[in-house]
Amino acid sequence: AEHCPDAGAAKKMRNDRGALDKWLGNRNGLDLVGEFPVRAEPGLWQEVLVRLTPRQYSISSSPLVSPREVQLTVSVVRYRGADGS
C-alpha cells in the first residue's frame, strides 16, 4: 500500500482487511496491479511476488468425461539455474 500513488486506494488496502480479502478472492497479482498501479524497484517486486511451486504433473482428465479415471500429463524438464547448476 505504501508504494501505491493513489492515497485513497492505499488507505482502502490498509484499513479493511476483510474487504481486501474478499476482493482478492478471484483475482491475481496482475489484477491487483492493474487496479492499484504501484511504483516499486525490481528488488521489492522480487520480495513480494510468490515464486511458483514446481508441479511434477498435471491432471489432464475431466471428472465430467471420465468420473472413475484420472489421467496425468508428465514431462521431463531440464534447465540450468542462474548459478549454472
Distance bins in CASP14 RR format, pairs under 12 A and 6 or more apart:
PFRMAT RR
TARGET T0000
AUTHOR 0000-0000-0000
RMODE 2
METHOD distances of the structure
MODEL  1
1 7 0 0 0 0 1 0 0 0 0 0 0
1 8 0 0 0 0 1 0 0 0 0 0 0
1 9 0 0 0 0 1 0 0 0 0 0 0
1 10 1 0 1 0 0 0 0 0 0 0 0
1 11 1 0 0 1 0 0 0 0 0 0 0
1 12 0 0 0 0 1 0 0 0 0 0 0
1 13 1 0 1 0 0 0 0 0 0 0 0
1 14 1 0 1 0 0 0 0 0 0 0 0
1 15 0 0 0 0 1 0 0 0 0 0 0
1 16 0 0 0 0 0 1 0 0 0 0 0
1 17 0 0 0 0 0 1 0 0 0 0 0
1 20 0 0 0 0 1 0 0 0 0 0 0
1 32 0 0 0 0 0 1 0 0 0 0 0
1 36 0 0 0 0 1 0 0 0 0 0 0
1 38 0 0 0 0 1 0 0 0 0 0 0
1 40 0 0 0 0 0 1 0 0 0 0 0
1 48 0 0 0 0 0 1 0 0 0 0 0
2 9 0 0 0 0 0 1 0 0 0 0 0
2 10 1 0 0 1 0 0 0 0 0 0 0
2 11 0 0 0 0 0 1 0 0 0 0 0
2 13 0 0 0 0 1 0 0 0 0 0 0
2 14 0 0 0 0 1 0 0 0 0 0 0
2 36 0 0 0 0 0 1 0 0 0 0 0
2 38 0 0 0 0 1 0 0 0 0 0 0
2 39 0 0 0 0 0 1 0 0 0 0 0
2 40 0 0 0 0 1 0 0 0 0 0 0
2 44 0 0 0 0 0 1 0 0 0 0 0
2 48 0 0 0 0 0 1 0 0 0 0 0
3 9 0 0 0 0 0 1 0 0 0 0 0
3 10 0 0 0 0 1 0 0 0 0 0 0
3 13 0 0 0 0 0 1 0 0 0 0 0
3 32 0 0 0 0 0 1 0 0 0 0 0
3 33 0 0 0 0 0 1 0 0 0 0 0
3 36 0 0 0 0 1 0 0 0 0 0 0
3 37 0 0 0 0 1 0 0 0 0 0 0
3 38 1 0 1 0 0 0 0 0 0 0 0
3 39 1 0 1 0 0 0 0 0 0 0 0
3 40 1 0 1 0 0 0 0 0 0 0 0
3 41 0 0 0 0 1 0 0 0 0 0 0
3 43 0 0 0 0 0 1 0 0 0 0 0
3 44 1 0 0 1 0 0 0 0 0 0 0
3 45 0 0 0 0 1 0 0 0 0 0 0
3 47 0 0 0 0 0 1 0 0 0 0 0
3 48 0 0 0 0 1 0 0 0 0 0 0
4 10 1 0 1 0 0 0 0 0 0 0 0
4 11 0 0 0 0 1 0 0 0 0 0 0
4 12 0 0 0 0 1 0 0 0 0 0 0
4 13 1 0 0 1 0 0 0 0 0 0 0
4 14 0 0 0 0 1 0 0 0 0 0 0
4 32 0 0 0 0 1 0 0 0 0 0 0
4 33 0 0 0 0 1 0 0 0 0 0 0
4 34 0 0 0 0 0 1 0 0 0 0 0
4 35 0 0 0 0 1 0 0 0 0 0 0
4 36 1 0 1 0 0 0 0 0 0 0 0
4 37 1 0 0 1 0 0 0 0 0 0 0
4 38 1 0 1 0 0 0 0 0 0 0 0
4 39 0 0 0 0 1 0 0 0 0 0 0
4 40 0 0 0 0 1 0 0 0 0 0 0
5 36 0 0 0 0 1 0 0 0 0 0 0
5 37 1 0 0 1 0 0 0 0 0 0 0
5 38 1 0 0 1 0 0 0 0 0 0 0
5 39 1 0 0 1 0 0 0 0 0 0 0
5 40 0 0 0 0 0 1 0 0 0 0 0
6 12 0 0 0 0 1 0 0 0 0 0 0
6 13 0 0 0 0 1 0 0 0 0 0 0
6 34 0 0 0 0 0 1 0 0 0 0 0
6 35 0 0 0 0 1 0 0 0 0 0 0
6 36 1 0 0 1 0 0 0 0 0 0 0
6 37 1 0 0 1 0 0 0 0 0 0 0
6 38 0 0 0 0 1 0 0 0 0 0 0
6 39 0 0 0 0 0 1 0 0 0 0 0
7 13 0 0 0 0 0 1 0 0 0 0 0
7 14 0 0 0 0 0 1 0 0 0 0 0
7 36 0 0 0 0 0 1 0 0 0 0 0
8 14 0 0 0 0 1 0 0 0 0 0 0
8 15 0 0 0 0 1 0 0 0 0 0 0
8 16 0 0 0 0 0 1 0 0 0 0 0
8 36 0 0 0 0 1 0 0 0 0 0 0
9 15 0 0 0 0 0 1 0 0 0 0 0
9 16 0 0 0 0 0 1 0 0 0 0 0
9 20 0 0 0 0 0 1 0 0 0 0 0
9 23 0 0 0 0 0 1 0 0 0 0 0
9 32 0 0 0 0 0 1 0 0 0 0 0
9 33 0 0 0 0 0 1 0 0 0 0 0
9 34 0 0 0 0 0 1 0 0 0 0 0
9 35 1 0 0 1 0 0 0 0 0 0 0
9 36 1 0 1 0 0 0 0 0 0 0 0
9 37 0 0 0 0 1 0 0 0 0 0 0
9 38 0 0 0 0 1 0 0 0 0 0 0
10 20 0 0 0 0 0 1 0 0 0 0 0
10 36 1 0 0 1 0 0 0 0 0 0 0
10 37 0 0 0 0 0 1 0 0 0 0 0
10 38 0 0 0 0 1 0 0 0 0 0 0
10 39 0 0 0 0 0 1 0 0 0 0 0
11 19 0 0 0 0 0 1 0 0 0 0 0
11 20 0 0 0 0 0 1 0 0 0 0 0
11 36 0 0 0 0 0 1 0 0 0 0 0
12 18 0 0 0 0 0 1 0 0 0 0 0
12 19 1 0 0 1 0 0 0 0 0 0 0
12 20 1 0 0 1 0 0 0 0 0 0 0
12 23 0 0 0 0 1 0 0 0 0 0 0
12 35 0 0 0 0 0 1 0 0 0 0 0
12 36 0 0 0 0 1 0 0 0 0 0 0
13 19 0 0 0 0 1 0 0 0 0 0 0
13 20 1 0 1 0 0 0 0 0 0 0 0
13 21 0 0 0 0 0 1 0 0 0 0 0
13 23 0 0 0 0 1 0 0 0 0 0 0
13 24 0 0 0 0 0 1 0 0 0 0 0
13 32 0 0 0 0 1 0 0 0 0 0 0
13 35 0 0 0 0 0 1 0 0 0 0 0
13 36 1 0 0 1 0 0 0 0 0 0 0
13 38 0 0 0 0 0 1 0 0 0 0 0
14 20 0 0 0 0 1 0 0 0 0 0 0
14 36 0 0 0 0 0 1 0 0 0 0 0
16 22 0 0 0 0 1 0 0 0 0 0 0
16 23 0 0 0 0 1 0 0 0 0 0 0
16 24 0 0 0 0 0 1 0 0 0 0 0
17 23 0 0 0 0 0 1 0 0 0 0 0
17 24 0 0 0 0 0 1 0 0 0 0 0
18 24 0 0 0 0 1 0 0 0 0 0 0
18 25 0 0 0 0 0 1 0 0 0 0 0
19 25 0 0 0 0 0 1 0 0 0 0 0
20 27 0 0 0 0 0 1 0 0 0 0 0
20 32 0 0 0 0 1 0 0 0 0 0 0
20 35 0 0 0 0 0 1 0 0 0 0 0
20 36 0 0 0 0 0 1 0 0 0 0 0
21 27 0 0 0 0 0 1 0 0 0 0 0
23 29 0 0 0 0 0 1 0 0 0 0 0
23 31 0 0 0 0 1 0 0 0 0 0 0
23 32 0 0 0 0 1 0 0 0 0 0 0
23 35 0 0 0 0 1 0 0 0 0 0 0
23 36 0 0 0 0 0 1 0 0 0 0 0
24 31 0 0 0 0 1 0 0 0 0 0 0
24 32 1 0 0 1 0 0 0 0 0 0 0
24 35 0 0 0 0 0 1 0 0 0 0 0
24 36 0 0 0 0 0 1 0 0 0 0 0
25 31 0 0 0 0 1 0 0 0 0 0 0
25 32 0 0 0 0 0 1 0 0 0 0 0
26 32 0 0 0 0 0 1 0 0 0 0 0
27 33 0 0 0 0 0 1 0 0 0 0 0
27 34 0 0 0 0 1 0 0 0 0 0 0
27 35 0 0 0 0 1 0 0 0 0 0 0
27 36 0 0 0 0 0 1 0 0 0 0 0
28 34 0 0 0 0 0 1 0 0 0 0 0
28 35 0 0 0 0 0 1 0 0 0 0 0
28 49 0 0 0 0 0 1 0 0 0 0 0
28 50 0 0 0 0 0 1 0 0 0 0 0
28 52 0 0 0 0 0 1 0 0 0 0 0
29 35 0 0 0 0 1 0 0 0 0 0 0
29 36 0 0 0 0 0 1 0 0 0 0 0
29 38 0 0 0 0 0 1 0 0 0 0 0
29 45 0 0 0 0 0 1 0 0 0 0 0
29 48 0 0 0 0 1 0 0 0 0 0 0
29 49 0 0 0 0 1 0 0 0 0 0 0
29 50 0 0 0 0 1 0 0 0 0 0 0
30 36 0 0 0 0 0 1 0 0 0 0 0
30 37 0 0 0 0 0 1 0 0 0 0 0
30 38 0 0 0 0 0 1 0 0 0 0 0
30 49 0 0 0 0 0 1 0 0 0 0 0
32 38 0 0 0 0 1 0 0 0 0 0 0
32 48 0 0 0 0 0 1 0 0 0 0 0
32 49 0 0 0 0 0 1 0 0 0 0 0
33 39 0 0 0 0 0 1 0 0 0 0 0
33 40 0 0 0 0 1 0 0 0 0 0 0
33 45 0 0 0 0 1 0 0 0 0 0 0
33 48 0 0 0 0 0 1 0 0 0 0 0
33 49 0 0 0 0 0 1 0 0 0 0 0
38 44 0 0 0 0 1 0 0 0 0 0 0
38 45 0 0 0 0 1 0 0 0 0 0 0
38 48 0 0 0 0 1 0 0 0 0 0 0
38 49 0 0 0 0 0 1 0 0 0 0 0
39 45 0 0 0 0 0 1 0 0 0 0 0
40 46 0 0 0 0 1 0 0 0 0 0 0
40 47 0 0 0 0 1 0 0 0 0 0 0
40 48 0 0 0 0 1 0 0 0 0 0 0
40 49 0 0 0 0 0 1 0 0 0 0 0
41 47 0 0 0 0 1 0 0 0 0 0 0
41 48 0 0 0 0 0 1 0 0 0 0 0
42 48 0 0 0 0 0 1 0 0 0 0 0
42 49 0 0 0 0 0 1 0 0 0 0 0
43 49 0 0 0 0 1 0 0 0 0 0 0
54 75 0 0 0 0 0 1 0 0 0 0 0
54 77 0 0 0 0 1 0 0 0 0 0 0
54 79 0 0 0 0 0 1 0 0 0 0 0
55 72 0 0 0 0 0 1 0 0 0 0 0
55 73 0 0 0 0 0 1 0 0 0 0 0
55 74 0 0 0 0 1 0 0 0 0 0 0
55 75 0 0 0 0 0 1 0 0 0 0 0
55 77 0 0 0 0 0 1 0 0 0 0 0
56 72 0 0 0 0 1 0 0 0 0 0 0
56 73 0 0 0 0 0 1 0 0 0 0 0
56 74 1 0 0 1 0 0 0 0 0 0 0
56 75 0 0 0 0 1 0 0 0 0 0 0
56 76 0 0 0 0 0 1 0 0 0 0 0
56 77 0 0 0 0 1 0 0 0 0 0 0
57 70 0 0 0 0 0 1 0 0 0 0 0
57 71 0 0 0 0 0 1 0 0 0 0 0
57 72 1 0 1 0 0 0 0 0 0 0 0
57 73 1 0 0 1 0 0 0 0 0 0 0
57 74 1 0 1 0 0 0 0 0 0 0 0
57 75 0 0 0 0 1 0 0 0 0 0 0
57 76 0 0 0 0 0 1 0 0 0 0 0
57 77 0 0 0 0 0 1 0 0 0 0 0
58 70 0 0 0 0 0 1 0 0 0 0 0
58 71 0 0 0 0 1 0 0 0 0 0 0
58 72 1 0 0 1 0 0 0 0 0 0 0
58 73 1 0 1 0 0 0 0 0 0 0 0
58 74 1 0 0 1 0 0 0 0 0 0 0
58 75 0 0 0 0 1 0 0 0 0 0 0
59 66 0 0 0 0 0 1 0 0 0 0 0
59 69 0 0 0 0 0 1 0 0 0 0 0
59 70 1 0 0 1 0 0 0 0 0 0 0
59 71 1 0 0 1 0 0 0 0 0 0 0
59 72 1 0 0 1 0 0 0 0 0 0 0
59 73 1 0 0 1 0 0 0 0 0 0 0
59 74 0 0 0 0 0 1 0 0 0 0 0
60 66 0 0 0 0 0 1 0 0 0 0 0
60 69 0 0 0 0 0 1 0 0 0 0 0
60 70 0 0 0 0 1 0 0 0 0 0 0
60 71 1 0 1 0 0 0 0 0 0 0 0
60 72 1 0 0 1 0 0 0 0 0 0 0
60 73 1 0 1 0 0 0 0 0 0 0 0
60 74 0 0 0 0 1 0 0 0 0 0 0
60 75 0 0 0 0 0 1 0 0 0 0 0
61 67 0 0 0 0 1 0 0 0 0 0 0
61 68 0 0 0 0 0 1 0 0 0 0 0
61 69 1 0 0 1 0 0 0 0 0 0 0
61 70 1 0 1 0 0 0 0 0 0 0 0
61 71 1 1 0 0 0 0 0 0 0 0 0
61 72 0 0 0 0 1 0 0 0 0 0 0
61 73 0 0 0 0 1 0 0 0 0 0 0
62 69 0 0 0 0 1 0 0 0 0 0 0
62 70 0 0 0 0 0 1 0 0 0 0 0
62 71 0 0 0 0 1 0 0 0 0 0 0
63 69 0 0 0 0 1 0 0 0 0 0 0
63 70 0 0 0 0 1 0 0 0 0 0 0
63 71 0 0 0 0 0 1 0 0 0 0 0
65 71 0 0 0 0 1 0 0 0 0 0 0
79 85 0 0 0 0 0 1 0 0 0 0 0
END
